[in-house]
Amino acid sequence: MRLGHGTATSSLYHAGSEKFKELIEEKTEGKVKVDIYTDGQLGHDRELVDGMGLGTIEMGMVGVEPVTTLVPKLQAVNLPYVFTDRETTYSVLDGEIGAEMVEELPEKSGIRVLGYFENGFRHISNSKGEINSLEDLKGLAIRTSESPVSLSIFRSLGANPTPMSFGELYTGLQQGTVDGQENPVSLFYTSGFYEIQDYLALTRHMYSPMLLVISEQKWAGLSPEIQAAIQEASDGARDYERQLSQQQEEEYIQKVRDEGVTITEPDLAPFIEASKDVYLEFEDAFGADFYERLLEATN
């Protein structure tokens, strides 16, 4: 099976993919072999999701954002400051609520989510100046993912959100098409954004999982034994990758600082207050009842 992702070999996407490859080949004694394609060779997130839906690509490690357009409940993952600590986040995503968010995908879109891996808490970088308050964000063109929730968050914070493919982002930042971007610090470092962005604000405005996904066409053609092995390998790789993510976060913050990036830690209370009503725009899509259950589970 080919497993594609859109990031570098130094990324968490790749670390999770490699661990999955190692575990599934070990568990099936080589009956299942996985070839990993990095750096968007098979396409970036949107193309990978479309390809798996059509059955032309077997597997992908993708950001959650393109999948939120296929199942509205998954948009709730992106809501600002819903997830604030990892332990709670993992219990929610690995439990009933996490399963419910993606349960319609196999039938509706031809893809199956095997697990929620960790991209990390997202922060804001830019090339214009330090971000210490909401005032500093005013009018900045910030690249966001394709998620409608991301766009809404940055509008609420006073920025000018600009959706752009991750594959175009480095060039967009370099050429000044956008002033900044928002991603976990691991991607900020491994994608080399520190080379062209002088300021990073640790805003933790959104928890960002990534998804290990398999084409439902491929899945349906596998024996129950192989399906079980794939799920077990996914679970093992997920736990390994999350642990790695936690270890690396502090290391990457220091590496970014060593590269000369100015890091600020703004008071988050005004950010939380400014974005607290974002969920109202999406409540009709995922339902007030579902939102209440999510809040209950995360508090």
Salt bridges, closest charged atoms under 4 A:
GLU18 OE2 - HIS14 NE2 3.66
GLU22 OE2 - LYS19 NZ 3.28
GLU25 OE2 - LYS21 NZ 2.93
GLU58 OE1 - ARG2 NE 3.09
GLU65 OE2 - ARG122 NH1 3.50
ASP94 OD1 - ARG238 NH1 3.64
ASP94 OD2 - ARG242 NH1 2.75
GLU100 OE2 - LYS73 NZ 2.76
GLU100 OE2 - ARG293 NH2 2.90
GLU104 OE1 - LYS108 NZ 3.95
GLU118 OE2 - ARG86 NE 2.83
GLU135 OE1 - LYS138 NZ 3.30
GLU146 OE1 - ARG46 NE 3.42
ASP179 OD1 - LYS128 NZ 3.97
GLU182 OE1 - ARG122 NE 2.81
GLU182 OE1 - HIS205 NE2 2.85
GLU216 OE1 - ARG112 NE 2.86
GLU232 OE1 - LYS27 NZ 3.52
ASP235 OD1 - ARG238 NH1 3.67
ASP239 OD1 - ARG238 NE 2.97
GLU249 OE1 - ARG86 NH1 3.32
GLU273 OE2 - LYS276 NZ 3.62
ASP277 OD2 - LYS276 NZ 3.60
ASP289 OD2 - ARG293 NE 3.53
